[in-house]
Amino acid sequence: MPDQQGSLRTCEKGHTYREKSDCPACPVCEQERKPTDGFMSLLATPVRRALKHEGIATLQQLSAYTEKATLKLHGIGPSSMPKLRQALAEEE
């Protein structure tokens, strides 16, 4: 039953966690999947998921998108853009 802390859930790997939304992502599994290097390692989980969902895995692929198009991706907001801009600028 949901409460102020969220409903208790268990992921496929057996991690127990609380979640307030209907998002099925286990925070423990997400942390285990987080890259340790490259530009994706600098990004928050929702941003990484949005890029992955769109098929973007490299800065070269990201550079094909305008800022406006990138902001339209679910999970990417204005606060994500400085890190993405910086990563692209360092790549040039």
C-alpha positions as CSV (number, residue, x, y, z in Angstrom):
1,M,0.0,0.0,0.0
2,P,1.5,3.4,-0.9
3,D,2.3,5.9,1.8
4,Q,4.3,9.1,2.0
5,Q,7.5,7.1,1.4
6,G,6.0,5.3,-1.6
7,S,5.0,1.7,-2.2
8,L,7.4,-1.1,-1.3
9,R,8.6,-2.9,-4.4
10,T,11.0,-5.7,-5.3
11,C,12.8,-5.8,-8.7
12,E,13.6,-8.9,-10.8
13,K,17.0,-9.1,-9.1
14,G,15.5,-9.1,-5.6
15,H,16.4,-5.5,-4.6
16,T,13.7,-4.0,-2.3
17,Y,13.0,-0.3,-2.7
18,R,10.2,2.3,-2.2
19,E,8.8,4.2,-5.2
20,K,6.2,7.0,-5.2
21,S,5.6,7.0,-9.0
22,D,4.7,4.2,-11.4
23,C,8.3,4.1,-12.7
24,P,9.4,0.5,-12.9
25,A,13.1,1.3,-12.6
26,C,14.9,-0.1,-9.5
27,P,17.4,2.5,-8.2
28,V,19.9,-0.2,-7.2
29,C,19.9,-1.7,-10.7
30,E,20.1,1.7,-12.2
31,Q,23.2,2.5,-10.1
32,E,24.8,-0.8,-11.1
33,R,24.2,0.1,-14.8
34,K,25.6,3.6,-14.5
35,P,28.7,4.0,-16.8
36,T,32.0,4.8,-15.0
37,D,33.5,6.8,-17.8
38,G,32.5,8.8,-20.9
39,F,29.9,11.5,-21.2
40,M,27.1,9.2,-20.1
41,S,28.7,8.9,-16.7
42,L,28.1,12.6,-16.1
43,L,24.4,12.4,-16.7
44,A,21.5,11.7,-14.4
45,T,19.6,8.4,-14.9
46,P,16.5,9.9,-16.6
47,V,18.8,11.6,-19.1
48,R,20.7,8.4,-19.8
49,R,17.5,6.5,-20.3
50,A,16.1,9.2,-22.6
51,L,19.2,9.1,-24.8
52,K,19.3,5.3,-24.8
53,H,15.6,5.1,-25.7
54,E,16.4,7.4,-28.7
55,G,19.3,5.3,-29.8
56,I,21.9,7.8,-28.8
57,A,25.1,6.3,-27.3
58,T,27.8,8.6,-28.5
59,L,28.5,12.3,-28.7
60,Q,28.7,12.0,-32.4
61,Q,25.1,10.7,-32.5
62,L,24.0,13.4,-30.0
63,S,25.6,16.1,-32.2
64,A,23.1,15.3,-34.9
65,Y,20.3,16.6,-32.7
66,T,19.4,20.3,-32.2
67,E,19.1,21.6,-28.7
68,K,15.4,22.0,-29.3
69,A,15.0,18.4,-30.4
70,T,17.1,17.1,-27.5
71,L,14.9,19.0,-25.0
72,K,11.8,17.4,-26.5
73,L,13.0,13.9,-25.4
74,H,11.2,12.7,-22.3
75,G,13.6,12.8,-19.4
76,I,15.7,15.7,-20.6
77,G,15.1,19.2,-19.3
78,P,16.9,22.5,-19.3
79,S,19.1,21.6,-16.3
80,S,20.5,18.7,-18.4
81,M,21.7,20.9,-21.2
82,P,24.8,22.5,-19.6
83,K,26.4,19.0,-19.2
84,L,25.4,18.0,-22.7
85,R,26.8,21.2,-24.2
86,Q,30.0,20.9,-22.2
87,A,30.5,17.3,-23.4
88,L,29.9,18.3,-27.0
89,A,32.3,21.2,-26.7
90,E,35.1,19.1,-25.2
91,E,34.6,16.5,-28.1
92,E,35.3,19.1,-30.8
